[in-house]
Amino acid sequence: MKIKTVGSVLLVLLGIAGFGYLFVVVERMTQGDDTESAVESYSADLDAAVDKTEEIQAAIDDTPAGGTLEIPPGVYKLSKNPELKAVTGYGDSYFALKVSKPITILMEEVIFQTDTDDEYGVFWVNETEDVHLKGGVLMGERLPEDGYLTSHIAILFLYTDNSSIEGTYMKNYSQGVHLNHSDYNIVRKVTSEFNYGSGIINFDSSHNVIDSCIVRNSGDGHLSLYGGGGDNHVVNCVVTEDRPDYTDQQGITVESEIGSLIENNTVSGFYYGIDVKNASDSNIIESNITFNNEYNIAVRGGDGGENLQLPSYDTQILNNMAVDPRDHSPYGIYVGAGEGHVVIGNTLNDGNLILPEEDMETYESQNNFVPEDDE
């Protein structure tokens, strides 16, 4: 597989308020016998990328089931394949590449660029198992300004089980990672930011682990469990929104979900930080840090309109730090729908626990209250 190589690709994660940006510096590109080198801008290097869609798809197809494909370091443009249309029931989406057999794809020091106007994503992993995607940068040309929530999906697992995505960075898609009717998968150390819709969505899928991911400045529910799945774990993730004009977003959404665990995450900058709604049952919200959200943690009905608006039941809200809501709102923890909820061991500002009257009498003394931060 002969593909233009990049002399050196430096991936740097820089913190901002404890969170991550990814900057890619391409120091030198070589093609053929051309020895000219210079430090070029990220966007310029992407503009110079040569389309390698057919070659990369051929390499995937030629790798035997159970084998490993290591894509050489490089900046590659990927184009839309009009024959790769995934019909999910959640919406249709086109892709550049398709994987339909067990395979490991290594993408260290690889950048894939897609054309936003053509409305497509990168990987469609379809009706298989034991697919493992590791590393790589998936970069839409720009943030989609229109279309629908599945018009650009960076990586779709559709009816795919026992697979993983690890160490991948993605930006400027309608959704970053979409697990659809896919079980027993792992999404680990993924960064998904500046998406039209969710950074990571788990739709009608169960027994998945989303671990140590960063989801930032996206739309819809930034990290969303939705559509009737269960026993999913969202752990050790950072979910944040810091754009000044995006004040109505949701951080971690738990919607129509059963028996899932949201643990040890940091969530800030949203209208609803951790949002449990629409007939969710027996979920655990534990040991998270939530701050600077209008509602740091909420259990409520849905959003109305075309969405369901059903109460949720038996949520356990345990040992969270839910302090300093946005604009001094009173909603550190808000429970406004359903029954059987348990609220114990949380740390909140004074007056920021809002429960039904009968539950307030039971649980107020079992939580910790601190003065509000006046800054």
C-alpha positions in Angstrom: 0.0 0.0 0.0 1.9 3.1 -1.2 0.7 6.2 0.3 2.2 9.7 0.7 4.0 9.8 4.0 4.3 12.5 6.6 7.9 13.0 7.9 6.6 13.8 11.4 3.2 14.2 12.9 3.1 15.6 16.4 -0.1 15.1 18.4 -0.2 17.3 21.5 -2.9 17.3 24.1 -3.0 20.7 25.8 -5.1 21.3 28.9 -7.6 24.2 29.2 -9.2 24.3 32.6 -8.3 20.7 33.0 -9.7 19.7 29.6 -8.1 18.9 26.2 -7.5 20.4 22.9 -5.7 18.5 20.1 -3.3 20.4 17.9 -1.6 18.6 15.0 1.6 20.0 13.7 2.8 18.5 10.4 6.5 19.4 10.1 7.3 17.9 6.8 5.5 16.2 4.0 7.3 14.3 1.2 5.9 13.1 -2.1 8.0 11.2 -4.6 11.5 12.7 -4.8 10.5 16.1 -3.6 12.8 17.0 -0.7 11.3 20.4 0.1 10.3 20.7 3.7 8.7 23.4 5.8 6.4 23.9 8.8 3.0 24.2 7.3 -0.3 25.1 8.9 -2.7 22.3 9.8 -5.4 23.5 7.4 -2.9 23.9 4.6 -1.7 20.3 5.0 -5.3 19.1 4.9 -5.9 21.0 1.7 -2.9 19.4 0.2 -3.9 15.8 1.1 -4.3 13.4 -1.8 -7.5 11.2 -2.0 -6.6 7.7 -1.0 -10.1 6.4 -0.4 -9.9 3.5 -2.9 -6.5 2.4 -1.8 -7.4 2.4 1.9 -10.7 0.5 1.2 -8.7 -2.0 -0.9 -6.2 -2.5 2.0 -9.1 -3.1 4.4 -10.7 -5.6 2.0 -7.4 -7.4 1.4 -6.6 -7.8 5.1 -7.7 -11.3 6.2 -10.4 -11.7 8.9 -8.7 -11.5 12.2 -5.7 -9.7 10.8 -4.1 -6.3 11.4 -3.8 -3.4 9.0 -1.3 -0.7 9.9 -1.9 2.4 7.9 1.3 4.3 7.2 1.7 7.8 8.8 0.2 10.4 6.5 -2.5 13.0 5.8 -5.2 11.3 3.6 -8.3 12.8 2.0 -11.3 10.5 2.0 -14.2 11.0 -0.3 -17.8 9.8 -0.1 -18.7 6.4 -1.5 -22.3 6.7 -2.7 -22.7 2.9 -2.3 -21.9 3.0 1.4 -25.3 4.1 2.8 -26.1 2.9 6.3 -29.8 2.8 7.2 -29.9 2.8 11.0 -33.5 3.6 12.0 -32.1 6.7 13.6 -31.3 8.2 10.3 -29.3 7.4 7.1 -25.6 8.1 6.7 -23.0 7.8 4.0 -19.4 6.8 4.5 -16.0 6.7 2.9 -14.9 3.3 4.3 -16.7 0.1 5.3 -15.5 -2.7 7.6 -17.6 -5.9 7.7 -15.2 -8.5 9.2 -13.0 -8.9 12.3 -9.9 -6.7 11.8 -7.6 -4.4 13.8 -6.8 -1.1 12.1 -3.8 0.9 13.5 -3.8 4.6 12.6 -1.0 6.1 14.7 0.2 9.4 13.1 -2.6 9.2 10.5 -5.0 12.1 9.7 -8.2 11.5 7.6 -9.8 14.5 6.1 -13.5 14.5 4.9 -15.4 17.1 2.8 -18.2 18.6 5.0 -20.4 19.6 2.0 -20.7 16.1 0.7 -22.3 14.9 4.0 -20.5 11.6 4.9 -18.4 10.1 7.6 -15.3 7.9 7.8 -15.9 4.3 9.1 -19.0 2.3 8.8 -18.5 -0.9 10.8 -21.4 -3.2 9.9 -22.8 -6.4 11.3 -19.6 -7.9 12.6 -17.5 -8.3 15.7 -13.9 -8.1 16.9 -13.1 -4.9 15.1 -10.6 -2.7 16.8 -9.8 0.9 15.6 -6.7 2.4 17.3 -5.4 6.0 17.1 -5.8 8.4 14.3 -7.3 11.8 13.7 -10.7 12.1 11.8 -11.2 15.6 10.7 -14.2 17.1 9.0 -13.3 20.1 6.8 -15.5 22.4 9.1 -18.3 22.2 11.5 -21.5 21.2 9.7 -23.9 24.1 9.7 -27.0 22.2 8.5 -28.1 18.7 7.6 -29.4 16.3 10.2 -27.9 14.5 13.2 -26.7 11.5 11.2 -25.5 13.2 8.0 -21.9 13.0 9.1 -20.9 10.3 11.5 -17.2 9.8 12.0 -17.5 6.2 13.2 -20.7 4.1 13.2 -20.8 0.7 14.8 -24.1 -0.9 13.4 -25.0 -4.3 14.8 -21.4 -4.8 15.8 -20.3 -6.4 19.0 -17.2 -7.1 21.1 -15.2 -4.3 19.3 -13.4 -1.2 20.4 -12.3 2.3 19.5 -9.3 3.6 21.3 -7.1 6.7 21.2 -8.9 8.3 18.3 -9.5 12.1 17.9 -12.4 13.4 15.8 -13.8 16.9 15.0 -16.4 18.5 12.9 -19.0 15.8 12.3 -22.7 15.5 13.0 -21.8 12.8 15.5 -18.4 11.5 16.5 -19.0 7.9 17.7 -22.4 6.2 17.1 -23.0 2.8 18.6 -26.3 1.5 17.1 -27.7 -1.9 18.2 -24.2 -2.8 19.1 -23.3 -4.5 22.4 -20.2 -5.3 24.5 -18.0 -2.7 22.9 -15.4 -0.4 24.4 -14.8 3.3 23.5 -11.7 4.4 25.4 -9.5 7.5 25.4 -11.5 9.0 22.5 -11.7 12.8 22.0 -14.7 14.1 20.1 -15.3 17.8 19.8 -17.1 20.5 17.8 -19.8 18.2 16.4 -23.2 19.2 15.1 -24.8 16.6 17.3 -23.6 14.2 20.0 -19.9 13.6 20.4 -20.6 10.0 21.5 -24.0 8.4 21.3 -25.0 4.9 22.4 -28.4 4.1 20.8 -30.4 1.1 21.7 -27.2 -0.7 22.7 -26.2 -2.5 25.8 -23.2 -3.6 27.9 -20.9 -1.0 26.4 -18.1 0.8 28.2 -17.3 4.5 27.4 -14.1 5.2 29.4 -11.7 8.1 29.8 -13.1 10.1 26.8 -13.3 13.8 26.2 -16.4 15.2 24.6 -16.5 18.9 24.1 -18.4 21.7 22.3 -20.8 19.5 20.5 -24.6 19.5 20.3 -27.7 17.5 21.4 -26.6 15.3 24.3 -22.9 15.6 24.2 -22.5 12.0 25.5 -25.8 10.3 25.2 -27.3 6.9 26.2 -30.6 6.8 24.4 -33.1 4.5 22.8 -33.7 1.6 25.2 -30.2 0.2 26.0 -29.0 -1.0 29.4 -26.1 -1.9 31.6 -23.8 0.6 29.9 -20.9 2.3 31.8 -19.8 5.9 31.3 -16.7 6.3 33.5 -13.8 8.7 33.9 -14.9 11.1 31.1 -14.7 14.9 30.7 -17.7 16.4 29.1 -17.7 20.2 28.7 -19.2 23.1 26.7 -17.5 26.5 26.8 -18.8 28.3 23.8 -20.7 31.5 25.0 -23.6 31.2 22.5 -24.4 27.5 23.4 -26.1 27.8 26.7 -28.9 25.3 26.2 -26.9 22.1 25.7 -27.0 18.8 27.6 -23.9 17.1 28.9 -24.4 13.4 29.7 -27.9 12.3 28.7 -29.5 9.1 30.2 -32.7 8.7 28.2 -34.9 5.5 28.2 -32.0 3.7 29.7 -32.0 0.8 32.2 -29.5 -0.2 34.8 -26.6 1.9 33.5 -23.7 3.5 35.5 -22.5 7.1 35.2 -19.4 7.3 37.4 -16.4 9.5 38.1 -17.0 11.9 35.2 -16.5 15.7 35.2 -19.4 17.7 33.5 -19.6 21.5 33.2 -21.0 24.3 31.0 -24.4 22.9 30.2 -28.1 23.6 30.9 -28.5 20.0 32.1 -25.2 18.5 33.2 -26.2 14.9 33.9 -29.8 14.5 32.6 -31.9 11.5 33.5 -35.2 11.4 31.7 -37.9 9.7 29.5 -38.6 6.3 31.2 -35.1 5.6 32.5 -35.0 3.0 35.2 -32.5 1.8 37.9 -29.6 3.9 36.7 -26.7 4.9 39.0 -25.2 8.4 39.0 -22.2 8.1 41.3 -19.0 10.0 42.3 -19.2 12.6 39.5 -18.1 16.2 39.6 -20.6 18.6 38.1 -20.4 22.4 38.2 -21.4 25.5 36.2 -24.5 23.8 34.8 -28.0 25.3 35.1 -29.0 21.9 36.5 -25.9 20.0 37.7 -27.9 16.7 38.0 -31.5 16.4 37.0 -34.1 13.6 37.0 -37.1 14.8 35.0 -39.6 14.1 32.2 -38.6 14.7 28.6 -38.3 17.8 26.6 -41.8 17.8 25.3 -42.7 18.3 21.6 -42.0 15.1 19.7 -39.9 13.7 22.5 -41.3 11.3 25.1 -42.1 13.0 28.4 -42.3 10.1 30.8 -41.1 9.8 34.5 -38.0 7.8 35.4 -37.7 5.5 38.4 -35.3 4.2 41.0 -32.3 6.4 40.1 -29.5 6.3 42.6 -27.6 9.6 43.0 -24.7 8.8 45.2 -21.6 10.7 46.4 -21.5 13.3 43.7 -20.0 16.8 43.9 -22.8 19.0 42.4 -21.7 22.5 43.3 -21.8 26.0 42.0 -24.6 25.8 39.4 -24.5 28.3 36.5 -25.7 31.9 37.5 -26.4 30.8 41.1 -29.3 28.6 40.1 -30.7 26.4 42.9 -30.4 23.2 41.0 -27.4 21.3 42.3 -29.5 18.2 42.3 -33.1 18.3 41.0 -35.5 15.4 41.1 -38.8 16.4 39.5 -40.3 13.2 38.1 -40.8 9.6 39.0 -40.4 7.6 42.3 -38.0 5.4 44.1 -35.0 7.7 43.7 -32.2 7.5 46.3 -30.1 10.7 46.9 -27.3 10.0 49.4 -23.8 11.3 50.2 -23.7 14.2 47.7 -22.0 17.5 48.2 -24.0 20.6 47.2 -24.3 24.3 48.0 -26.8 25.3 50.6 -30.4 25.2 49.2 -29.4 23.4 46.1 -31.1 20.1 46.7 -34.6 20.1 45.1 -36.6 17.0 45.8 -40.3 16.1 46.2 -41.4 17.0 49.7 -41.6 13.4 50.9 -38.1 12.7 49.6 -36.7 15.9 51.0 -37.6 14.8 54.5 -35.9 11.4 53.9 -32.7 12.5 52.2 -31.8 16.1 53.2 -29.9 15.0 56.2 -28.0 12.4 54.2 -26.2 14.9 52.0 -23.5 17.5 52.6 -24.0 21.2 52.1 -21.3 23.9 51.6 -21.5 27.7 51.2 -22.0 28.9 47.6 -18.9 30.2 45.8 -19.6 33.9 45.3 -17.1 34.3 42.5 
